Amino acid sequence: MSAYKQFNSQDLIVSPLEVNKGFYFKGGDILTGSNVGINRFTGSKGDYLISGSQLSGTISGSQVPSVLIYDSIKQLYYSNYLTSSAGFTSDAITSSVLLGANEAGNTLIGGIQQTNFYNYEQTTLWPSKTFPTSSNSIIGVISIPSKLFGDYIQPNSFYLEGISGSIKDDGEGRLLWLHPNSPSSPYEYMNGNIIYQHGIITLFDSETEGDASEALYGTAVYGSSKYGITRVPRIDFIESFVSGSNVTMSFSSSYKLFETQYQCTIDENEFNYTLNPSAITGSTIPTVFSGSNLNFENTASIGVPLGFVTSSYFEPYITTVGLYDGDFQLLAVGKLAQPLQSSPTTDTTILVNIDR
């Protein structure tokens, strides 16, 4: 049997709870698995009407034209940086004021001062957003599905390793690269970014700001190995991470849950009597008839609590808490780890936490 008590508004507390989970994948086949679904694309600059049939993507059935990959990444994350230098945003459009006789007569000449686009900035520091715009530009894009990154990828958790070295983020949306032939050297900044809340990683090349790419001075070829090249060639660098099978990737995701806490408070004068029907007598009612009017009286103790229940030392135990809606339909059941004795002298509060 059950005893019911109505919740008040102060008995319910809803609070956010952020949970984190780390992922580790090794091998291109693992990335494209149905339970993972990390897709990798190559984007190229071009005309969709001419080269729209050139598809890209490592997951079969989820391929996209290369030119659309290039144009989408440029528009979403780099549109304010195309005419800038050193990876900083270009100047906002400004206008001049032609003064009139009064404030109402002032006239704006030129564009209105504004930020052209929202590019999902990851930092207030140096953004390092240099986007390749030459006619043969190639970009690499890694797309992590939301089922893995949750609300966002945790900063300082992304790591990608392949034959062209290893890449990690610096916690500000910028990427760092380590040369494969110099494992003891420090990481250096490269062209490319990570958009934490979208699970998008862009790879452009291995050059750092101010460095020349694909320097060939002192190059020597021995078999399939190259020596003396200060930078991995751009297309080889991108392809090794985007389409190569010898890759390792790890990151941590973050997801916010909302926890509802129900405070089930039992006052000292409540629920101090057992609801167990076995504590009530239930024998058949015998009767004794007397007198000419057939008067009778009950001689049984049916419906009477047993003796130990009426003792001043008797206190029932609580084993289960149920949550009901307004129609008394059971919604949730919580079992206590061990029976809780009801107190006739102090209030008792049982906390029920439900994540949603």
Summary of the structure (lengths in Angstrom):
residues: 356
radius of gyration: 35.8
end to end distance: 28.8
largest distance: 131.8
contacts: 931
relative contact order: 0.16
helix: 13%
strand: 39%
